Amino acid sequence: MHSYNNSKPTQFPKPITYARHPREAPAGYGQNGTNTMDMFLPAAQRSALLAFAAALGSRASALVRDDCGDWQIRGSRGHVYAVPSGWQAFVTRDSARGWRSAKFTLMAARVCNDGEAEGAFMFDRLPTPEEAVGIRHSLAIPKKREIGEQELARLRAHSFAKAA
């Protein structure tokens, strides 16, 4: 039978810092050894994505959090994240032809990852209304319902009035 010495406290290893040389630091670590992956705070992400969603004319329900807690505008064929240099859109398609079509539609953005049937784009400005149609179509982001004055009056006429 083994006897264990429980009188000694557990020693946890020190956190790894990569401060010797910038080339020795792995991706996501700065020159002083700090983690640079979470430098864009969620509050700043959300406000940037709200501006992008307004320019897109997307539904409010399209702005959600992902598994890591970061805000994104989610479509059924892609999603948009806010990054410090603008917005990054990820597009996934079933075929190379669909991906080529998405690249043609989103020519206003810079392609930063070009794969077989998927890729990523960088936007450094808000899209124009014409570009927003292409973005919503390529990423399959649901459009916000536009209600005119007549339709709004008709809906109000059919709503339930508060009981006095």
C-alpha positions as CSV (number, residue, x, y, z in Angstrom):
1,M,0.0,0.0,0.0
2,H,1.2,3.5,-0.9
3,S,1.2,6.3,1.6
4,Y,0.6,9.8,0.2
5,N,2.0,12.9,1.8
6,N,-0.9,15.3,2.0
7,S,0.9,17.9,4.1
8,K,2.4,19.6,1.0
9,P,0.2,22.1,-0.8
10,T,-0.5,21.6,-4.5
11,Q,1.9,23.5,-6.7
12,F,0.4,25.0,-9.8
13,P,2.7,25.9,-12.7
14,K,3.3,29.5,-13.4
15,P,1.5,30.9,-16.5
16,I,3.5,30.8,-19.6
17,T,4.8,34.2,-20.9
18,Y,6.5,34.7,-24.2
19,A,8.5,37.9,-23.7
20,R,11.9,36.9,-25.0
21,H,11.4,37.5,-28.7
22,P,8.2,38.3,-30.7
23,R,8.9,35.5,-33.2
24,E,8.9,32.9,-30.4
25,A,5.4,33.9,-29.2
26,P,2.6,31.7,-30.6
27,A,-0.4,33.2,-32.5
28,G,-2.6,35.2,-30.1
29,Y,0.2,36.4,-27.8
30,G,1.7,39.9,-28.0
31,Q,5.4,40.9,-27.6
32,N,5.1,41.3,-23.8
33,G,3.5,37.8,-23.4
34,T,-0.1,39.0,-22.9
35,N,-3.0,37.3,-24.6
36,T,-4.3,39.4,-27.5
37,M,-7.2,37.2,-28.5
38,D,-9.8,39.1,-26.3
39,M,-8.8,42.7,-26.9
40,F,-12.1,43.7,-28.6
41,L,-14.5,43.8,-25.7
42,P,-18.1,42.3,-26.2
43,A,-19.7,45.7,-25.6
44,A,-17.7,47.3,-28.4
45,Q,-18.4,44.2,-30.6
46,R,-22.2,44.6,-30.0
47,S,-22.3,48.4,-30.8
48,A,-20.3,47.8,-34.0
49,L,-22.5,45.0,-35.0
50,L,-25.7,47.0,-34.3
51,A,-24.4,49.6,-36.7
52,F,-23.7,46.9,-39.3
53,A,-27.1,45.3,-38.8
54,A,-28.8,48.6,-39.3
55,A,-26.9,49.1,-42.5
56,L,-27.9,45.6,-43.6
57,G,-31.5,46.0,-42.6
58,S,-31.4,42.6,-40.8
59,R,-33.8,41.4,-38.2
60,A,-33.0,42.0,-34.5
61,S,-33.0,38.3,-33.9
62,A,-30.0,37.8,-36.3
63,L,-27.7,39.4,-33.7
64,V,-26.8,36.6,-31.3
65,R,-23.9,35.4,-29.2
66,D,-21.8,32.4,-30.4
67,D,-20.5,29.5,-28.2
68,C,-17.7,31.7,-26.9
69,G,-19.9,34.6,-25.9
70,D,-18.9,36.9,-28.8
71,W,-21.6,38.8,-30.7
72,Q,-22.3,37.9,-34.3
73,I,-24.9,38.5,-37.0
74,R,-25.9,35.0,-37.9
75,G,-27.3,33.8,-41.2
76,S,-27.9,30.3,-42.4
77,R,-25.0,30.4,-44.8
78,G,-22.5,32.5,-42.8
79,H,-22.0,35.1,-40.1
80,V,-20.5,38.5,-39.4
81,Y,-18.2,39.3,-36.5
82,A,-16.9,42.7,-35.4
83,V,-13.2,43.0,-35.3
84,P,-11.0,46.0,-34.3
85,S,-10.3,46.8,-38.0
86,G,-14.0,46.6,-39.2
87,W,-16.2,43.6,-39.8
88,Q,-15.3,40.1,-40.8
89,A,-17.9,37.9,-42.7
90,F,-17.5,34.1,-43.0
91,V,-19.4,32.5,-45.9
92,T,-20.0,28.7,-46.2
93,R,-21.4,27.2,-49.4
94,D,-22.1,23.7,-50.6
95,S,-20.0,24.0,-53.8
96,A,-17.2,25.9,-55.4
97,R,-19.6,27.5,-57.8
98,G,-21.6,29.0,-54.9
99,W,-18.4,30.3,-53.3
100,R,-17.4,32.0,-56.6
101,S,-20.9,33.5,-56.8
102,A,-20.5,34.9,-53.2
103,K,-17.1,36.4,-54.1
104,F,-18.6,38.1,-57.2
105,T,-21.5,39.4,-55.1
106,L,-19.3,40.8,-52.3
107,M,-16.7,42.5,-54.5
108,A,-16.8,45.6,-52.3
109,A,-15.1,43.6,-49.5
110,R,-11.5,42.2,-49.4
111,V,-11.2,38.4,-49.5
112,C,-9.0,37.4,-46.5
113,N,-9.5,33.6,-46.7
114,D,-10.2,31.9,-50.0
115,G,-11.1,28.2,-49.7
116,E,-12.8,25.6,-52.0
117,A,-16.4,26.3,-51.0
118,E,-16.0,28.8,-48.1
119,G,-14.1,31.8,-47.1
120,A,-13.9,35.1,-45.3
121,F,-14.3,38.8,-46.2
122,M,-13.1,42.0,-44.4
123,F,-15.3,45.1,-44.5
124,D,-13.6,48.4,-43.5
125,R,-16.8,50.5,-43.9
126,L,-20.6,50.1,-43.6
127,P,-22.2,48.7,-46.7
128,T,-24.3,50.7,-49.1
129,P,-28.0,49.7,-49.5
130,E,-27.1,47.9,-52.8
131,E,-24.2,46.0,-51.1
132,A,-26.4,45.1,-48.1
133,V,-28.8,43.2,-50.4
134,G,-25.8,41.1,-51.7
135,I,-24.5,40.5,-48.2
136,R,-27.9,39.4,-46.9
137,H,-28.3,37.1,-49.9
138,S,-24.8,35.6,-49.7
139,L,-25.0,34.9,-46.0
140,A,-28.7,34.2,-45.9
141,I,-29.3,36.8,-43.1
142,P,-33.0,37.4,-42.6
143,K,-34.3,40.9,-43.6
144,K,-36.1,43.2,-41.2
145,R,-39.8,43.7,-42.1
146,E,-40.5,47.1,-43.5
147,I,-43.9,48.4,-42.5
148,G,-45.5,51.4,-44.3
149,E,-47.9,53.9,-42.6
150,Q,-51.0,52.3,-44.1
151,E,-49.9,48.8,-43.0
152,L,-49.0,50.1,-39.5
153,A,-52.5,51.8,-39.2
154,R,-54.2,48.6,-40.3
155,L,-52.2,46.5,-37.7
156,R,-53.1,49.1,-35.0
157,A,-56.8,48.9,-35.9
158,H,-56.7,45.1,-35.3
159,S,-54.8,45.2,-32.1
160,F,-56.4,44.7,-28.7
161,A,-57.1,47.8,-26.8
162,K,-56.3,47.9,-23.1
163,A,-59.3,47.3,-20.8
164,A,-60.1,50.5,-18.9
